[in-house]
Amino acid sequence: MFTMSAHPTPPAAPDANQLAADRTRLAYERTLLAWIRTATGLITFGFSIYKFFELQQAALGVEHKPRLLGAREFAILSIAIGLAALALATLEHALHIRRLRALNVQVPRSLAGIFAALISIFGVVGLLAAIFRQ
């Protein structure tokens, strides 16, 4: 038969160093997620501009006039800046996580890093579409 003690033992207090490392890791994750949000905005804005002007030219039957910085070039530049920002933020995040692991802190796999990889695939597809579709 199971009996309950009148005074159960309290759980062990969490280690202050591990809690500080967890807060630091979560701050790095939030920073990467903010960069992912920014990069996604740039990528989708660039692709939207590209598709808008592509559809407008098709509807009006207007020829593409060569310009130094037309809608297509602006879209490609916007997508490329978004991808560059995402790549730099991901590299910085990896550097910080590597530094935490060097301190013998248990750091789980970064879900934000996985999400950054998926968004970068989306961005590369958008960039290739804007570059190779005339």
PyMOL commands that place a pseudoatom at each C-alpha (Angstrom):
pseudoatom trace, name=CA, resn=MET, resi=1, chain=A, elem=C, hetatm=0, pos=[0.000, 0.000, 0.000]
pseudoatom trace, name=CA, resn=PHE, resi=2, chain=A, elem=C, hetatm=0, pos=[1.164, 3.481, -0.881]
pseudoatom trace, name=CA, resn=THR, resi=3, chain=A, elem=C, hetatm=0, pos=[1.424, 5.946, 1.944]
pseudoatom trace, name=CA, resn=MET, resi=4, chain=A, elem=C, hetatm=0, pos=[2.048, 9.638, 1.637]
pseudoatom trace, name=CA, resn=SER, resi=5, chain=A, elem=C, hetatm=0, pos=[4.528, 11.335, 3.844]
pseudoatom trace, name=CA, resn=ALA, resi=6, chain=A, elem=C, hetatm=0, pos=[3.388, 14.326, 5.819]
pseudoatom trace, name=CA, resn=HIS, resi=7, chain=A, elem=C, hetatm=0, pos=[6.428, 16.289, 4.662]
pseudoatom trace, name=CA, resn=PRO, resi=8, chain=A, elem=C, hetatm=0, pos=[7.341, 15.575, 1.029]
pseudoatom trace, name=CA, resn=THR, resi=9, chain=A, elem=C, hetatm=0, pos=[10.860, 16.456, 0.028]
pseudoatom trace, name=CA, resn=PRO, resi=10, chain=A, elem=C, hetatm=0, pos=[11.000, 19.671, -1.993]
pseudoatom trace, name=CA, resn=PRO, resi=11, chain=A, elem=C, hetatm=0, pos=[12.499, 19.505, -5.462]
pseudoatom trace, name=CA, resn=ALA, resi=12, chain=A, elem=C, hetatm=0, pos=[16.126, 20.464, -5.767]
pseudoatom trace, name=CA, resn=ALA, resi=13, chain=A, elem=C, hetatm=0, pos=[16.749, 24.134, -6.469]
pseudoatom trace, name=CA, resn=PRO, resi=14, chain=A, elem=C, hetatm=0, pos=[17.780, 24.791, -10.057]
pseudoatom trace, name=CA, resn=ASP, resi=15, chain=A, elem=C, hetatm=0, pos=[21.414, 25.595, -10.703]
pseudoatom trace, name=CA, resn=ALA, resi=16, chain=A, elem=C, hetatm=0, pos=[21.877, 29.368, -11.098]
pseudoatom trace, name=CA, resn=ASN, resi=17, chain=A, elem=C, hetatm=0, pos=[24.559, 28.910, -13.745]
pseudoatom trace, name=CA, resn=GLN, resi=18, chain=A, elem=C, hetatm=0, pos=[22.334, 26.661, -15.849]
pseudoatom trace, name=CA, resn=LEU, resi=19, chain=A, elem=C, hetatm=0, pos=[19.451, 29.124, -15.549]
pseudoatom trace, name=CA, resn=ALA, resi=20, chain=A, elem=C, hetatm=0, pos=[21.723, 31.973, -16.674]
pseudoatom trace, name=CA, resn=ALA, resi=21, chain=A, elem=C, hetatm=0, pos=[22.937, 29.896, -19.626]
pseudoatom trace, name=CA, resn=ASP, resi=22, chain=A, elem=C, hetatm=0, pos=[19.329, 29.076, -20.552]
pseudoatom trace, name=CA, resn=ARG, resi=23, chain=A, elem=C, hetatm=0, pos=[18.384, 32.762, -20.476]
pseudoatom trace, name=CA, resn=THR, resi=24, chain=A, elem=C, hetatm=0, pos=[21.388, 33.605, -22.656]
pseudoatom trace, name=CA, resn=ARG, resi=25, chain=A, elem=C, hetatm=0, pos=[20.569, 30.847, -25.141]
pseudoatom trace, name=CA, resn=LEU, resi=26, chain=A, elem=C, hetatm=0, pos=[16.953, 31.958, -25.341]
pseudoatom trace, name=CA, resn=ALA, resi=27, chain=A, elem=C, hetatm=0, pos=[18.081, 35.548, -25.945]
pseudoatom trace, name=CA, resn=TYR, resi=28, chain=A, elem=C, hetatm=0, pos=[20.197, 34.295, -28.868]
pseudoatom trace, name=CA, resn=GLU, resi=29, chain=A, elem=C, hetatm=0, pos=[17.189, 32.378, -30.195]
pseudoatom trace, name=CA, resn=ARG, resi=30, chain=A, elem=C, hetatm=0, pos=[14.947, 35.471, -29.970]
pseudoatom trace, name=CA, resn=THR, resi=31, chain=A, elem=C, hetatm=0, pos=[17.567, 37.557, -31.759]
pseudoatom trace, name=CA, resn=LEU, resi=32, chain=A, elem=C, hetatm=0, pos=[17.816, 35.041, -34.593]
pseudoatom trace, name=CA, resn=LEU, resi=33, chain=A, elem=C, hetatm=0, pos=[14.027, 34.892, -34.849]
pseudoatom trace, name=CA, resn=ALA, resi=34, chain=A, elem=C, hetatm=0, pos=[13.915, 38.694, -35.149]
pseudoatom trace, name=CA, resn=TRP, resi=35, chain=A, elem=C, hetatm=0, pos=[16.453, 38.517, -37.985]
pseudoatom trace, name=CA, resn=ILE, resi=36, chain=A, elem=C, hetatm=0, pos=[14.419, 35.757, -39.629]
pseudoatom trace, name=CA, resn=ARG, resi=37, chain=A, elem=C, hetatm=0, pos=[11.362, 38.021, -39.457]
pseudoatom trace, name=CA, resn=THR, resi=38, chain=A, elem=C, hetatm=0, pos=[13.299, 40.885, -41.039]
pseudoatom trace, name=CA, resn=ALA, resi=39, chain=A, elem=C, hetatm=0, pos=[14.803, 38.697, -43.760]
pseudoatom trace, name=CA, resn=THR, resi=40, chain=A, elem=C, hetatm=0, pos=[11.434, 37.118, -44.537]
pseudoatom trace, name=CA, resn=GLY, resi=41, chain=A, elem=C, hetatm=0, pos=[9.945, 40.593, -44.904]
pseudoatom trace, name=CA, resn=LEU, resi=42, chain=A, elem=C, hetatm=0, pos=[12.667, 41.639, -47.341]
pseudoatom trace, name=CA, resn=ILE, resi=43, chain=A, elem=C, hetatm=0, pos=[12.411, 38.418, -49.353]
pseudoatom trace, name=CA, resn=THR, resi=44, chain=A, elem=C, hetatm=0, pos=[8.637, 38.487, -49.643]
pseudoatom trace, name=CA, resn=PHE, resi=45, chain=A, elem=C, hetatm=0, pos=[8.602, 42.226, -50.380]
pseudoatom trace, name=CA, resn=GLY, resi=46, chain=A, elem=C, hetatm=0, pos=[11.115, 41.741, -53.190]
pseudoatom trace, name=CA, resn=PHE, resi=47, chain=A, elem=C, hetatm=0, pos=[9.265, 38.798, -54.653]
pseudoatom trace, name=CA, resn=SER, resi=48, chain=A, elem=C, hetatm=0, pos=[5.938, 40.632, -54.385]
pseudoatom trace, name=CA, resn=ILE, resi=49, chain=A, elem=C, hetatm=0, pos=[7.338, 43.665, -56.201]
pseudoatom trace, name=CA, resn=TYR, resi=50, chain=A, elem=C, hetatm=0, pos=[8.724, 41.382, -58.901]
pseudoatom trace, name=CA, resn=LYS, resi=51, chain=A, elem=C, hetatm=0, pos=[5.420, 39.532, -59.411]
pseudoatom trace, name=CA, resn=PHE, resi=52, chain=A, elem=C, hetatm=0, pos=[3.343, 42.736, -59.296]
pseudoatom trace, name=CA, resn=PHE, resi=53, chain=A, elem=C, hetatm=0, pos=[5.300, 44.406, -62.059]
pseudoatom trace, name=CA, resn=GLU, resi=54, chain=A, elem=C, hetatm=0, pos=[5.500, 41.165, -64.052]
pseudoatom trace, name=CA, resn=LEU, resi=55, chain=A, elem=C, hetatm=0, pos=[1.703, 40.856, -63.979]
pseudoatom trace, name=CA, resn=GLN, resi=56, chain=A, elem=C, hetatm=0, pos=[1.262, 44.543, -64.722]
pseudoatom trace, name=CA, resn=GLN, resi=57, chain=A, elem=C, hetatm=0, pos=[3.520, 44.321, -67.786]
pseudoatom trace, name=CA, resn=ALA, resi=58, chain=A, elem=C, hetatm=0, pos=[1.684, 41.214, -69.000]
pseudoatom trace, name=CA, resn=ALA, resi=59, chain=A, elem=C, hetatm=0, pos=[-1.737, 42.856, -68.546]
pseudoatom trace, name=CA, resn=LEU, resi=60, chain=A, elem=C, hetatm=0, pos=[-0.749, 46.066, -70.299]
pseudoatom trace, name=CA, resn=GLY, resi=61, chain=A, elem=C, hetatm=0, pos=[1.411, 44.388, -72.930]
pseudoatom trace, name=CA, resn=VAL, resi=62, chain=A, elem=C, hetatm=0, pos=[4.233, 46.808, -72.191]
pseudoatom trace, name=CA, resn=GLU, resi=63, chain=A, elem=C, hetatm=0, pos=[7.808, 45.917, -73.082]
pseudoatom trace, name=CA, resn=HIS, resi=64, chain=A, elem=C, hetatm=0, pos=[10.437, 45.906, -70.344]
pseudoatom trace, name=CA, resn=LYS, resi=65, chain=A, elem=C, hetatm=0, pos=[12.456, 49.119, -70.619]
pseudoatom trace, name=CA, resn=PRO, resi=66, chain=A, elem=C, hetatm=0, pos=[16.085, 48.682, -69.596]
pseudoatom trace, name=CA, resn=ARG, resi=67, chain=A, elem=C, hetatm=0, pos=[16.852, 50.780, -66.521]
pseudoatom trace, name=CA, resn=LEU, resi=68, chain=A, elem=C, hetatm=0, pos=[19.673, 50.976, -64.085]
pseudoatom trace, name=CA, resn=LEU, resi=69, chain=A, elem=C, hetatm=0, pos=[17.370, 49.996, -61.221]
pseudoatom trace, name=CA, resn=GLY, resi=70, chain=A, elem=C, hetatm=0, pos=[13.979, 48.865, -62.470]
pseudoatom trace, name=CA, resn=ALA, resi=71, chain=A, elem=C, hetatm=0, pos=[11.362, 46.868, -60.597]
pseudoatom trace, name=CA, resn=ARG, resi=72, chain=A, elem=C, hetatm=0, pos=[13.005, 43.532, -61.413]
pseudoatom trace, name=CA, resn=GLU, resi=73, chain=A, elem=C, hetatm=0, pos=[16.455, 44.710, -60.303]
pseudoatom trace, name=CA, resn=PHE, resi=74, chain=A, elem=C, hetatm=0, pos=[14.990, 46.220, -57.148]
pseudoatom trace, name=CA, resn=ALA, resi=75, chain=A, elem=C, hetatm=0, pos=[13.238, 42.933, -56.373]
pseudoatom trace, name=CA, resn=ILE, resi=76, chain=A, elem=C, hetatm=0, pos=[16.431, 40.941, -56.895]
pseudoatom trace, name=CA, resn=LEU, resi=77, chain=A, elem=C, hetatm=0, pos=[18.349, 43.370, -54.690]
pseudoatom trace, name=CA, resn=SER, resi=78, chain=A, elem=C, hetatm=0, pos=[15.722, 43.163, -51.941]
pseudoatom trace, name=CA, resn=ILE, resi=79, chain=A, elem=C, hetatm=0, pos=[15.712, 39.356, -51.983]
pseudoatom trace, name=CA, resn=ALA, resi=80, chain=A, elem=C, hetatm=0, pos=[19.529, 39.248, -51.996]
pseudoatom trace, name=CA, resn=ILE, resi=81, chain=A, elem=C, hetatm=0, pos=[19.749, 41.648, -49.031]
pseudoatom trace, name=CA, resn=GLY, resi=82, chain=A, elem=C, hetatm=0, pos=[17.230, 39.513, -47.118]
pseudoatom trace, name=CA, resn=LEU, resi=83, chain=A, elem=C, hetatm=0, pos=[19.240, 36.363, -47.819]
pseudoatom trace, name=CA, resn=ALA, resi=84, chain=A, elem=C, hetatm=0, pos=[22.501, 38.063, -46.836]
pseudoatom trace, name=CA, resn=ALA, resi=85, chain=A, elem=C, hetatm=0, pos=[20.979, 39.306, -43.568]
pseudoatom trace, name=CA, resn=LEU, resi=86, chain=A, elem=C, hetatm=0, pos=[19.661, 35.819, -42.828]
pseudoatom trace, name=CA, resn=ALA, resi=87, chain=A, elem=C, hetatm=0, pos=[23.027, 34.189, -43.582]
pseudoatom trace, name=CA, resn=LEU, resi=88, chain=A, elem=C, hetatm=0, pos=[24.953, 36.656, -41.397]
pseudoatom trace, name=CA, resn=ALA, resi=89, chain=A, elem=C, hetatm=0, pos=[22.481, 36.342, -38.524]
pseudoatom trace, name=CA, resn=THR, resi=90, chain=A, elem=C, hetatm=0, pos=[22.605, 32.541, -38.709]
pseudoatom trace, name=CA, resn=LEU, resi=91, chain=A, elem=C, hetatm=0, pos=[26.411, 32.561, -38.667]
pseudoatom trace, name=CA, resn=GLU, resi=92, chain=A, elem=C, hetatm=0, pos=[26.437, 34.913, -35.683]
pseudoatom trace, name=CA, resn=HIS, resi=93, chain=A, elem=C, hetatm=0, pos=[23.902, 32.708, -33.871]
pseudoatom trace, name=CA, resn=ALA, resi=94, chain=A, elem=C, hetatm=0, pos=[26.012, 29.604, -34.532]
pseudoatom trace, name=CA, resn=LEU, resi=95, chain=A, elem=C, hetatm=0, pos=[29.082, 31.396, -33.180]
pseudoatom trace, name=CA, resn=HIS, resi=96, chain=A, elem=C, hetatm=0, pos=[27.289, 32.333, -29.958]
pseudoatom trace, name=CA, resn=ILE, resi=97, chain=A, elem=C, hetatm=0, pos=[25.894, 28.822, -29.483]
pseudoatom trace, name=CA, resn=ARG, resi=98, chain=A, elem=C, hetatm=0, pos=[29.356, 27.350, -30.085]
pseudoatom trace, name=CA, resn=ARG, resi=99, chain=A, elem=C, hetatm=0, pos=[30.712, 29.689, -27.394]
pseudoatom trace, name=CA, resn=LEU, resi=100, chain=A, elem=C, hetatm=0, pos=[28.063, 28.488, -24.938]
pseudoatom trace, name=CA, resn=ARG, resi=101, chain=A, elem=C, hetatm=0, pos=[28.893, 24.861, -25.683]
pseudoatom trace, name=CA, resn=ALA, resi=102, chain=A, elem=C, hetatm=0, pos=[32.587, 25.607, -25.080]
pseudoatom trace, name=CA, resn=LEU, resi=103, chain=A, elem=C, hetatm=0, pos=[31.600, 26.522, -21.513]
pseudoatom trace, name=CA, resn=ASN, resi=104, chain=A, elem=C, hetatm=0, pos=[30.221, 22.969, -21.086]
pseudoatom trace, name=CA, resn=VAL, resi=105, chain=A, elem=C, hetatm=0, pos=[26.641, 24.205, -21.156]
pseudoatom trace, name=CA, resn=GLN, resi=106, chain=A, elem=C, hetatm=0, pos=[24.061, 21.751, -22.431]
pseudoatom trace, name=CA, resn=VAL, resi=107, chain=A, elem=C, hetatm=0, pos=[22.487, 23.493, -25.424]
pseudoatom trace, name=CA, resn=PRO, resi=108, chain=A, elem=C, hetatm=0, pos=[19.711, 21.762, -27.367]
pseudoatom trace, name=CA, resn=ARG, resi=109, chain=A, elem=C, hetatm=0, pos=[19.466, 21.965, -31.143]
pseudoatom trace, name=CA, resn=SER, resi=110, chain=A, elem=C, hetatm=0, pos=[18.254, 25.363, -32.253]
pseudoatom trace, name=CA, resn=LEU, resi=111, chain=A, elem=C, hetatm=0, pos=[14.781, 25.302, -33.758]
pseudoatom trace, name=CA, resn=ALA, resi=112, chain=A, elem=C, hetatm=0, pos=[15.336, 28.887, -34.898]
pseudoatom trace, name=CA, resn=GLY, resi=113, chain=A, elem=C, hetatm=0, pos=[18.391, 27.706, -36.852]
pseudoatom trace, name=CA, resn=ILE, resi=114, chain=A, elem=C, hetatm=0, pos=[16.335, 25.031, -38.573]
pseudoatom trace, name=CA, resn=PHE, resi=115, chain=A, elem=C, hetatm=0, pos=[13.668, 27.590, -39.396]
pseudoatom trace, name=CA, resn=ALA, resi=116, chain=A, elem=C, hetatm=0, pos=[16.346, 29.955, -40.761]
pseudoatom trace, name=CA, resn=ALA, resi=117, chain=A, elem=C, hetatm=0, pos=[17.515, 27.184, -43.114]
pseudoatom trace, name=CA, resn=LEU, resi=118, chain=A, elem=C, hetatm=0, pos=[13.967, 26.643, -44.375]
pseudoatom trace, name=CA, resn=ILE, resi=119, chain=A, elem=C, hetatm=0, pos=[13.428, 30.366, -44.947]
pseudoatom trace, name=CA, resn=SER, resi=120, chain=A, elem=C, hetatm=0, pos=[16.750, 30.615, -46.789]
pseudoatom trace, name=CA, resn=ILE, resi=121, chain=A, elem=C, hetatm=0, pos=[15.625, 27.830, -49.145]
pseudoatom trace, name=CA, resn=PHE, resi=122, chain=A, elem=C, hetatm=0, pos=[12.450, 29.825, -49.770]
pseudoatom trace, name=CA, resn=GLY, resi=123, chain=A, elem=C, hetatm=0, pos=[14.564, 32.928, -50.434]
pseudoatom trace, name=CA, resn=VAL, resi=124, chain=A, elem=C, hetatm=0, pos=[16.911, 31.180, -52.840]
pseudoatom trace, name=CA, resn=VAL, resi=125, chain=A, elem=C, hetatm=0, pos=[13.939, 29.853, -54.829]
pseudoatom trace, name=CA, resn=GLY, resi=126, chain=A, elem=C, hetatm=0, pos=[12.497, 33.372, -55.003]
pseudoatom trace, name=CA, resn=LEU, resi=127, chain=A, elem=C, hetatm=0, pos=[15.852, 34.829, -56.053]
pseudoatom trace, name=CA, resn=LEU, resi=128, chain=A, elem=C, hetatm=0, pos=[16.347, 32.234, -58.782]
pseudoatom trace, name=CA, resn=ALA, resi=129, chain=A, elem=C, hetatm=0, pos=[12.820, 32.834, -60.035]
pseudoatom trace, name=CA, resn=ALA, resi=130, chain=A, elem=C, hetatm=0, pos=[13.450, 36.580, -60.233]
pseudoatom trace, name=CA, resn=ILE, resi=131, chain=A, elem=C, hetatm=0, pos=[16.817, 36.173, -61.940]
pseudoatom trace, name=CA, resn=PHE, resi=132, chain=A, elem=C, hetatm=0, pos=[16.027, 33.516, -64.544]
pseudoatom trace, name=CA, resn=ARG, resi=133, chain=A, elem=C, hetatm=0, pos=[12.452, 34.429, -65.518]
pseudoatom trace, name=CA, resn=GLN, resi=134, chain=A, elem=C, hetatm=0, pos=[12.581, 37.273, -67.990]
for i in range(1, 134): cmd.bond("trace and resi %d" % i, "trace and resi %d" % (i + 1))
show_as sticks, trace
zoom trace
